Amino acid sequence: MAAIGVFCASSRMLDRRWIDLAHTVGAEIGRRGHTLVSGGGRVGMMGAVAAGARSTGAHTLGVIPQALVDLEVADTDSDDLLVTDAMSTRKTMMIDKSDAFLTLPGGLGTLDELFEVWTTATLALHTKPVVVLDIDSFYTGLLDWLRALVPSGFIRAGAIDLLVVVDSVPAAFEAVERAAG
């Protein structure tokens, strides 16, 4: 089974449907026998994905910088909670601990994590699948813009091909499991 690094919003100000989506993804991680690797927070979608994973028996590994622990947002219910000195260390550790990556809707932090794992994949620093769950066309505008950068040479077509974009939770897990082997 795979250790799946999930990137998603940690905002407390989200519509319920996004929280429910994250919980569903977490629960599916457990149902399929995978491990969750998360950003180690207990709020927003990040907290919901961890709670969902635990609700179906998944092992949860949270990776969180000390600054966020100090703000009292750490997921202290994680089976393992690793505290780092910085956000950059957190991302590196999440990349190292994950076999695959699944990006749910999110904001700047989620995009930062997505671009980090995607960039390192394009540089062949890892060969782990990078899956984007584009529910309700959440990422369509961004993806269209990125694809438009290919003809001008700003992004290689092969880099775009490294992103696996899906529009449903079942398709996301099929993509992760197919690629993670």
Secondary structure as UniProt FT lines:
FT   STRAND          3..7
FT   HELIX           16..31
FT   TURN            32..33
FT   STRAND          35..38
FT   HELIX           44..55
FT   TURN            56..57
FT   STRAND          60..65
FT   HELIX           66..70
FT   TURN            71..72
FT   TURN            76..77
FT   STRAND          80..84
FT   HELIX           87..97
FT   STRAND          100..103
FT   HELIX           108..122
FT   TURN            123..124
FT   STRAND          130..133
FT   HELIX           135..137
FT   TURN            138..139
FT   HELIX           140..148
FT   TURN            149..153
FT   HELIX           157..161
FT   STRAND          163..166
FT   HELIX           169..180
//
